[in-house]
Amino acid sequence: MYILPRDVLVALERVVADLQEVGRDIKPESLRGATRYYIEKPGKMLRPILLLTFSYSLDRRSLMDPRVLQAATIVELLHIVSLLQDDVMDKHDERRGAKTPRVIYGDERTVLASDWLIAESIKRAVKLGEEVVEYLADVAQRLSMGQALDLEGEREKAAELKTAPLIEATLVLPALLLKRRDVLELAKRLGASLGVLYQYSDDMSDEGERRDKTAEVTAEVKNVLAKMREVIGEAFTPFENLVNEILKRALQASLTVARSFIP
């Protein structure tokens, strides 16, 4: 049975509390409302959950590390940036059954809100070191290229860039912060494959059609998962269980539409 470790849930509560303070003092009020909209209406927090659970599997004491908690906050902030920008580019009037910020505050303020959150993410990332800043800048550039490909109708190519880089970051950041260079390349491979599978699942839930490469990407996830277990050992079990749950939901096309990822 899929169960998140209690320590991960406690760490997640701290991340949520940190997020709730973001942008409280922004003026004018309209910009504050657009910036905090998805913070006040949080999703399933999958990216922080991935980062925290992977950190826990690498070193159970790491969840007490402020840098790990900060990294979890940053990946969620960048995810919110992607939601705001996606709403504007795709002209979404609703998301999760509610009006989008662009409908309430307008496209202009929604774009400005995404700019503010990018700046906030940079300020936080600087505290984690130059290597983290450079890596996250690369993630942001790849996300931009993915969005551009999606706008041009190159959906197959976009799947590898539109969503995957930020999910990749949820595994790469713990490897960098906890100095686990031995798992860095595997973390990149697993994170990228999970990200592509997430996008495929999203497409499948929208269109009801499975992508041709779904089986191939699933096999890659399982292959890298097995290699990681060889390196990390029994401590890898919590994260392995989480990934297996993601695989199950992705193949059922229920991953992206789920309201919560906490059992």
N, C-alpha and C positions, 0 to 999 in steps of 0.2 A: 504493500500500500504506500502511496506517495504522501510523505509527511515532511514538511520543512522542519529542520532542527529548531528548537526553542530559541537558541542563541541567535539564529538568523532572524527570527521573528522580532526579537527584542531590538536587534540592530536596525531592522526595517522600520520599526516604530520611531527610532531616533532620526532616521533619514526623512521620514514623513514629517516629523516635527520641525526639522531643519527647513524643509521645503516650504512649510506653512509660513515661515518668516520671510521668505523671498519676496521682495518688491512691496512690502507693506507701506513704505514711506514714499513711493513714487508719486510724483505730481506731474501733470494734472490727473485728476481722478479717472478720466477716460482711459489714459494710458495704463494706469494701475489696474483698472478692470480688465483690459485686454491681456495684460501681462500675467495676471494672476488667475485668469479664467480656468485654465486646465489644471492649475495648482489646486484650486479650490474644488475642482471636480476631477479628482484623480482617477486614472484608469487602473489597470491590474498590476502596475508597477513591476512588470516582468523584467525589465532591464536591471533595476536595483536588486531584484531577487536573484537574478543570475550572478551578478557581481558579488553579492554578499555570500551566496552559497558556494561559489567557486573559491572565494577567499577562505571561507570556513574549511573547505576540503584541503586547501594548501597549508593552512595553519589555523587551528581553532582559536588561538589567542588573537588572531588578526582583527576580529570584529570589534575589539576594544581600541584599535588603531584609528585615530581621527582621520588619517589620510584615506583609509579604506571607506569610511563613512562619507567623507567629502567626495571621493570618486563616485560613489553610488548616487549622491545628490546631483553631481555634474551630468552623469549619463541620462538621468531623468529630465533635467533641464534641457539638454540637447534634444531629447525626444519631444519635449513640448515645443521646442523651436520648429522641429520638423512638422508637427501637427498644425501649428499656426501657418506656416508657409504652404503646406499642402492644402489647407482650407482655402487660401487665397488663390492658389494656382488652379485648383480644380473646382473652384466656385462652390464649395460645400456649404449648404445652408444648415445641415444638421450633422451631428456626430454623436454617437451613443444616445440617440433619441432626443437630443437637446439642440437648441440653436447654437451655431458656432459663433466665435468672437467676431468674425467679419460681418455677420448679420447684425449683431448688437452694436459694435463699435466702428464698423467700417473697415474696408481693406487697408486703408492708409495706417490707421492705428494698430491694426493687427501686424502689419509689417514692422512698424516701429517697436512693437512689443517683442517680436522675434529678435530684433537688433539688440534690445535691452538685455534679453536673456542670454544672447551670445556673449555680450560684454561681461555679464555676471559670471558666466561659465569660465571665461578667460581669467578673470580676477581670482576665481577659486582654483583654477588649474595651475596658475603661477606658483601657488603655495605648495604644489606637489612636485615641482621641479621642471627643469627645461625639457627633459626627455618626454615627460607627460604632455607638456604644452605642444611640442612638435608633433607628437603622435596624434593628439586630438585635432590639431590643425589639418593633418593629413586625412583624418576621418571626415572632418567637415568638408574638405575639398571633394572627397569621393562621393559624399552624400549629394553635393551640388551637381556633380556630373551625372549621378543616377537620376536626379529629378529632371535634369535637362533631357536625358535619353527618354525618360518616360513621357515628357511633353512632346517629343518627336515621334512617339509611337514605337520606339525600340524597347518593348517591354521585356524581352528575353535578356537583353544586355542590362537593362535597368535593374532587374532583379538582383544582380550581383553588387549593385552600388547604392540603390535607393534605400534599402533597409539594412543590409548585411554589415556595413562598416560599424554602425553603432552597437549592434549586438556583438560583433567581434571585440569591440572595446570593453565590453563587460568582462571578458576573459583576459584580454591583454593587460588592462590596467592593474589587476591584482598580481599578475606575473611580474610586471615592472616594479610595483610598489613593494612587493614582498621578496624581491630579488630572486625569483625563481626562473632564471634564464633557461633552465633545463626543460621547462614546459612551454616556453614562449612561442616557438613555431607551431607546436601542437595547438596551443590556445588560439593562434591566428587561424589555423585551418578549421578548427571546430567552430569557432565563433562565426567565421564567414559562411560555413555550410549551414549552420543553424539560422543565420540571417536570411540566406536564400530560401531555405525551407519555410521560414516565416512568411516571406513574400509570396511564395507559391501557395501557401495555405490561405493567405488573404485573397489572392486571385481566385482560388477555388471556391471560397465562401461567397465571393461576389458573382462569379460566372458559372459555378457548378461544374467546372471542367478541370480535370487534373492535368498538370503540365507533364510533358513527355519526360523531363529530366527528374521528376520527383523521386523515382526509385533510385536513380543514380546518386542524388544528393543525400537521400536517407542512408544509403549504403556507406557513403563517405562519413557521415556523422557517426555511425556505429563503429566504423573502422578506427577513426581517431579516438573515439571514446575508449575502445579497448586498449589502444596504445597508451592513453593517459593513465588508465588503471594500472598498467604495468609499471609506470614511472612513479605514480603517487601511492599506490597500494590501497589498503582497506579504507583509509581516510577519504578516499575518493567517492565512497558510496553515496553520501547525501547528494552530491552534485550529479552523479550518474543517475540516481533516481529521478532527479528534477529533469534531466535531459530526456530520459525515457518517457516521462509524462508529457513533455513538449512534443516529442515524436508522435505519441499517441494522438494528442489533440490536433497536431498539424495534419496528420493523415485523415482525420475525421472532419477536417475543415472547420473545427470548432475553436482553434487556438486564438485567432485574432478577434473573434466575436465574443469571447468569454468576458464576463464582467469582473471576474476575480481569478487570481492564480494561487490563492491561499486556500488550502484544503481545510 
